[in-house]
Amino acid sequence: MPVTVRIPTPLRSYTDGQSTAEAEGDTVGTAIDDLAEQYPDLREQLYGDDDQLRSFVNVYVGDEDIRHTGGADTPLDGDEEVSIVPSVAGGS
C-alpha cells in the first residue's frame, strides 16, 4: 500500500527536489527500500555497507520514532506519514 514519505531538505537533491514521495510497503523497511529503488542515489545516504539504516538517519511514523515501535518491521496501514529526519550535530 502506498504511504507518503517526507524527505528532509538535505536529502532532496537525491529525490529530484521533492519534499515528499510515495512509497509502497506494508512495513517501514519495505517502504524505505521502495523509496531507495525509486531514487538510487538516495540509498547510499540512508543505508550503510551492512544494508542497515545508518545510525544518524532517524525514521518516524507519525510522531513515533521507529526505534521504539519495532524498527524496520514497524507495520504501515497506508494512513500514516513516514518522515526521514537526519541527526544534526551542533555545539558551542
N, C-alpha and C positions, 0 to 999 in steps of 0.2 A: 504494500500500500504506500502511496506517496506521502511524504512528510516534507515540511518546509525546514530548510537548514539556513540559519542566519550565519553569514560569513563576515568575520571581523575585517576592519579596514586593512590591516597589514597583509591579509591573505587575498584580498580582492584582485590583486594583479595576477593571481593564478586562476581566477574564475571569470576572466573577461570583464572585470569591473563590477560583477554582480554582487549585490549585498545579500541576496537570498538565492537559494537554488532548491529545486525539487529533487528529492532522492527517494528511491524505492527501498523499503526494508521493513521487516517486522521486528527488528531489534536495532539498537543504536549502531552496533557493529556493522550490520548489513547495510544500513543506510549510509554510514560513513564510507564503507567500501564502494557503494554505488556512486557516491559523490566523487570519490577518488578516481573511479573509472571514467566518469564524465570529464574530469579535469585532471589528467595525468600529472601535470606539473605540481598539483596540489599534494599529491601522495607523499612526496619526499618531505614536505613541510609538516605533515601530520604524523607520519609513521617513521620509526627508526629502522635500522637494519634488521631488527628482530621481528618486523611486521607488527609491532605493538604501537599503540598511540604513544607519541613522545610525552615525557613526564610534564613538560611545560604546556601541553595542549589540554585545556580543560573543556569538557563537553557537558552541557546541561540539557535536560529535558524539562521544559518549563523553567521553574526556578530550582530544580533539583540537580545537584552535581552527581553524575553517573557513578562516581567512585563510591557513593553511599547508597546506590539503588541497584547494584548488580553489574556495574561496569558496562562493557560492550554488549553483554547479554540483556541489558535493560530492555524490556518489551516496549514496542510502539503500537498504538492503535490507529494512528493516522490523524488524530486530532491535536497531537502535541506539536510544539515547535522545538526543534533542536538548535542549540546555539554552540558555536565553537568560540571559545574565549582563550586566547593565548595569555600566558602569565606575563606580567610586566614587572621587571625589576626596577628598583629605584633606591634612592638613598639621599643622604645629605652630604 
